[in-house]
Amino acid sequence: MDSDSFDKKMRSLEYFHNLRLLPGAWVVIRVDGRSFSKFTEPRFDKPFDLKFHQMMALTAEALLQELQGIYAYTESDEISLLCAPNWDFCDRSLEKIVSISAGIASATFTQACQHIVHFDSRVWLGANKSQVIDYFRWRQADATRCALNGWCYWTLRKAGKSIGQATAMLEGKSVAFKNELLFQHGINFNELPSWQRRGIGLYFEEYEKEGYNPILHQAIVVKRRRIKCDRDLPMKEAYGEFISQILDSESSS
């Protein structure tokens, strides 16, 4: 068997190598921390830690820049990166997108915390803007649910309850019950920082910057782009409108 035939035979076993994302679809890449519950418990405050939150924001920013996304949303140990329908990173190769995105997230967070961590990655496809809006509302609703559960669980643990006791006390309980439990411990869930209850969003914004034209010898104002980290996102329908504006802005650019 000549070298070309041997190479062709071996490459034919790369079953997923030619899988491409559907053209014209909105793409969301979601990366999640692998075994982060075990990793975070001895190293960070519970239920929320500002330093951990800042490292997740840094990781989201790296994904937004490196993968040419238009919006990144992060809550807990997950990040959702939105890419436009005409996004052609690596020719929309699924294999490369998931491996590179997981690699970027893992490397960025590892460098920030000086401890080796891993992220996995998956891809969600949206056929239209409505589905994209629903996706991000879904993830924000998950952020709120997890935040409430986390605050209740760790409040009980810090009050002396065991893992089993805290879990059993919250099993099947309503949102009203959980809010009342926190209130009895001096915590008003609705007054906790927005980034804990709603997650945060990162996106590009234009700003004006003073410059100097050496030919005309005069000061000028130029427009530049920078990443904004929004820690006070709206909720529910208002968040849907917020996402809609981002999508419309991308469509008109």
Helices and strands as residue ranges (DSSP letters): H 3-11, E 26-33, H 36-40, H 50-66, E 71-75, E 78-83, G 89-92, H 94-113, E 119-126, H 129-158, H 163-170, H 175-184, G 189-191, H 194-198, E 200-213, E 218-230, H 236-252
